[in-house]
Amino acid sequence: MKYLYSTALFCLMMAGCGGSADPVSADIPTMPVDTLHVDLVIGEELGDSTSTFGSIVGALTDSEGRMIVQDQVEGAVKLYAPDGEYIRHIARRGSGPGELGLPWGMFAFPDGRLAVLDLMKQGFVVFDDSLEYLEEMGLWPQNPPFQAAAVSDSQFVAYKIGQDASESRITVTRTVALYTYGREEWDQVLWQDSIETTMSDLMRDPSVLIIDTLDPLSICVGPSSTVFLSLKDGETYSITELDLAGRAVRELTMDLVPVEKSREEIMAESTYVTNYVARMSGGGGMPFEFNPDPYKDMVTDLAFGPDGNLWARRGTTTTPFFDIFDPEMGELIRHVVFPSEGWSWQFAVTENGILAWEEDPELGYQQLYRLSL
């Protein structure tokens, strides 16, 4: 729930594939199912900053098999060897060059540069292919990106919001656009819509706007430089493939039965969000009660895996479950499951490997898991 802290601040400041004729249960697989296994664990309850995590908000595996982990509480990015040995900190908390204020996620360019999203620095902190500090791109003083993915060494796609407020109404515009590295203005809008609310409704219960603006979708870039986008929705399973002009290439859909969150899941999510915001705001907490969406999102994440296929994670199952699509044909070819229950599992699926962690672990402290089939 990394998006909620900044949203609370914002609120205070201002033809288908794999379908079927009838809806099917979200837990019923329609293709062969492979299982992910844990082959490495990093993280201890007590120790120094090399072996503990405060709040993991991003991770990836590089081309050498090393694991790069972003810790929001520490304001750090840590590098681990393929065997799990700590190598070094790539970045630490601070306001100086190469330091991080509020890290939010990260992505890698094809040439090996690493871009770390930092809301406090209003853009990206960039490291070269040796993971040494290169430069900062603080291009967006009003609304920095909340999510981004590389298209090439010189272009990326990013999700941003904009807001226009009058005395009584607030309009929030949601945009996914193509950018050239180093430029503030987008080259091409790929997708855009807007949400309207009133100031009184927002102050009474900003939960819906929080859910619908800061983390409402998932984007990734395919091997043919097309962009895959899915809105997080409790009623519709839909993934749209877009070319770089914003034209829809195809839509991947499935007809699934909506799944309500259990009372326990809603309470756990609400408690976690409240505690998270309190922790990130120095103990101040939120001046409102967070009300989670009562329905589970059909699709929560999109990524391209080590097999070169599109991995779409369902949010409706009791254990983490992925639909695997052939990106060329747009066909569902199999499923992948990680047999561990828990509402707060997060995954970093990349062409170089798969990592996972729990936002709200039962252990009481976070660990990073490397997974394999």
N, C-alpha and C positions, 0 to 999 in steps of 0.2 A: 504493500500500500504506500509506496514511496511518494506517490503524487499528492497525498492528502495534506502534508504540511504546507506546501506552497499554495494549495487551493484555499486552505483556511486563511492564509495571509491575503490571498487575492480577494476573498469574500469580505474580509474586514477592511481592505483598502478601497475598496471601490465605491442461357439454357443449361441446365444443371448437370452435374456429374455425380454418380454414386447415389442418386435419389431412388425412391421407391414410390409405389402407388399410394401407400398408406403410411402415416407416421409410424416410426419404429422406436422402441425404447432406446434411450441413450446408452444403456449398458449392453445392448446386443451387438456384437461384432458382425460385420457383413463380409469380412475377408479374413485370410489367415492372420494370426496374431503372434508377433514376436515379443520377447520379454527383455527388458533392460535389467542389467545386473550391476551392482556396485563393485568396482575393482580398486578404488582408492578413496580414503577419507582423510580430510584435513580439517583440523580445528579441535581445540581443547576448551574446557570450561574455565580453567585458570591458567595463566601464563603471561608471557610478554606479548607485544603487538604482532610478533611474527607468527604466533600460533593461535590467536583468538580473533573472533569477529564480533563487531558491535551490531552492524546491520548491513548485510550484503544486499546491494542493489544492482549489481551487474557482474558478469563473469564471461570469459571466453577462453577458448583454447587456441593458441597460435600455431603457425605452420611447423614449429619445432616441437609441438606437444606440450609446451609450457602452459600453465594456467595463470591467467590474469584475473584478479579478483578486486572488485570495487567495494569499499566499505564506507557507507555514508556517515556513520557515527564517528569513525576515526578521521573521515575526510581523506582517506588514503586509497591508493591502488597498489596491490601487492603482487609480486611475481613469484611463482613456484615452479620448480623443475618437474619434469614428467614423473619422477618418483615421489613427488610430494614435498621435497625439501624446499624450505624457504630460500629464495635467492636474494631479493632486495625489495625495498619500497620504490616504486616508480614515482609516486607522488605522495605528499603529506598535506595535512590541513594548513592553510595559511592564505595570505593575500598576495604573496610575492609571485614572481614569474615561475610557472610550473607547479604552483601549489593550488590546492582546491578549497573552495568555500562550501558549496553544497553540491557534491557530485550526484548525478542523476541517472547515469547510464553511460554506455560507451559502444563504439563500433570501430572496426578496422577497415582501412582502405586496402585495395588489392596489392599496393606496393609495400605494405607492412606498417604504415603509419597508424597510430592509435589516436582516436579522437574521443576525449572524455567530455561528456555534457556536464556543464557546471552552471547552475542557475544563478549563483552569486556573481559569477564572471560573465553572465549574460551571453553564453555561447560555448565554445569548445576550448579545452586545453589540449594541445596536440603534441604527440611524441613521435619521433622518427622510427625507422624500421629497426633500430637498435634499442628502442624504448627509452631514449634520452630526450629530455625536453627540447621541443622545437620552437613552438610559438603559441600565442593565444589568439583566438578569434572571438572577441567580445563584440559581436555585430548587432545584437538585438537588445537594446536597453529596455524596451517595453515588454516583449514577450519572447524569450529565448525558446528554442525547440525543446520539446519534451521527449521526442523520439526521433531517431535518424538511422539511415542505413546507406552505405556507399553504393553508388552505381558504377563509378570508375575512379581512377586516381584524382580526377578533377571535378567530379560531380557527386552529389548525394541527394537523397530525398529526406524530407523532414516533416514532422507533424508539429504545427504551432497553433496557438489560439490568438485571437484578437478580441477586444471588447469595446463596445460603444455604449456609454451610459448617459441617460438623461435623468431628469428629476424622478421619474417614476419607473422607467423600464431599462433593462440591461439586455443588450444583444451580444452574444458570444459567437464569433465566427470560428469554425474549425476548418483547418486547411492542411492538406498534404500537397507539397509542391517539390519541384526539382530545383536545386540550387547549384551554382558554380562555386567551388571552393574559394573562400575569401571575399565573396560578395554578399551584401545584406539582402538585396532584393531577389526574389525568386525568378527563375527563367520561365517556368511553366507551372500553372496550377494543374494538379492531377485529379484532385477531389476536393470539394468544399461544400459545407452547409452551415447553417446557423441555428442557434437556440435562443429563444427569448424568454425572459422572466421579469418579474417586478422586483424592485428593491425590497418591498415588504415580504414577499415570498422567500427571497433569498436570505434575508436576515432571520426569518422564522425557521426555515429548515433548508440549508444549502446542500443537503446530502445529494439530491438528484442532480444538481448542477455539477457537484464535485465528480460524481460518477460519470456524467456525460461529457465532461470537457477535458479532464486531465489525463485520463487513461481509457479512452473510449474505443480504441481500435488497436490493431496490430498491423505492421507493415514489414515487408522484407523484399529484397531484390533477387530476382531469379538469374540463372546463368545466361539468359538471353537479354539481360538488362530490362526486363519487364518488371513491373512493381505489383506485388500481391498485397491486397488490402482486405481486412475483415473487420467490420464493426462488431463490438462486443454487445450481443443481443441475446435475451433470454427466450426469444420466440423464433428466430430465423437463423439457420445455418447457411451462411453465404460467404464465399471468398471471391473477390473480383480481381482479375488480372488486367492491368492497365499498361498501355505502351507509354513512352515518354512524352507523348503529346496529350495524354490524359484520356485516350480512347479506350473503351472496354474491349479487351481481346476475347475474354470468355468469363463465365461465371461458374463456379463449382458450388453445388448445393446438395444438401441432404434434408430429407423430411423427417425431423426428429421430434419426439414428444417433449415439450417444455418440462423442466425439472425444478421444483421448488427447493430452496434451501431449508434444511431442518432448523428447528428453533435453536438447537445447540450451535449450528454453524453460524447463524445470524448473530447470536450472542457473542461467540468467539471472535467473529470479524469486527463487530462493533467495539468490543473491549480492546482488541489489538490496535485498531485505528486510534482510539482515544489515547491509549498508552504511548503509541508511536508519536503522535503529535505532541503530547506532553514532553516526551523525551527530547524531541528535536527542537522544541521551543523553550527548553530550559526549565521545564516543569510547569509552564503556564497552562497547558492543556487547551481544549477547545471550548468556546463559549456556547456550544450547542451539542445536542445528542446526535451522533451519526447513525443514520438509518440505512443499512445496506439494502441493495436491490434484493427483493425476495426471491427472484429467479436466478438460476445459474446461467452464465453466459454459454452459448452454444460453442463458440470458438474464442479461445483466450490468447493464443499465441500462434504466430506463423514464423517459420524459419526453414532454411535449407540445411539438410543433415549431411552426415558423412557419406551417405549413399547417393548424393546428388539430387534427391527427391524433396518435394515440399512436405514438411511436417506441420500439420495443423492440430494443435492441442485442443481437445474438447474440455469444456469447463463443467460438463454435466455429469461426469462419472464419479464414482466414489474413490477410484484410484486414478492417478495420472494416466491418460489414454490419448494416443495420437492417431490421426488418420494420415496415411501416407499416400501422396498423389504423384503420379508421373507428370512432371511439368510440361513435357512436350505434347502428350496426348490429352492431358487434363483428366486422367482416369484414376480412380481410387484403386490402389493395388494391394494394400495390406494395412494392418494396424500394428501399433507398438504400445505395450503397456509397461508401466513401472509399478510393481506390486507392493505399494506402500500407501496406506490411507492417510489423509490429512488435507484440510482445505487450503493450506498455505504453501504448498509446494511450488517452487519456481524452477524454471529450466533455462539453460543457455545451450541451445542446439546450434552447432556450426558445422561447417564442412570438415573441421579438424577434430571434432569431438563433442561430447555431450557432458555438461555439468549440471548439477542440481543442488538446491538448498531449500530449507524451510524458512519462511518469514517468521513464523511463530512456532518454533519447535517444542515438542513435548519435553525434550531434554532440559529446556531452559536456557540453552546456548546454541549458537549456530555452528553447523559444520558444512563443509563443501564436499560434495560427492562427485567422483568421476564415474560415469556410467558407460557401459558397453553392451552390445547385443550378444 
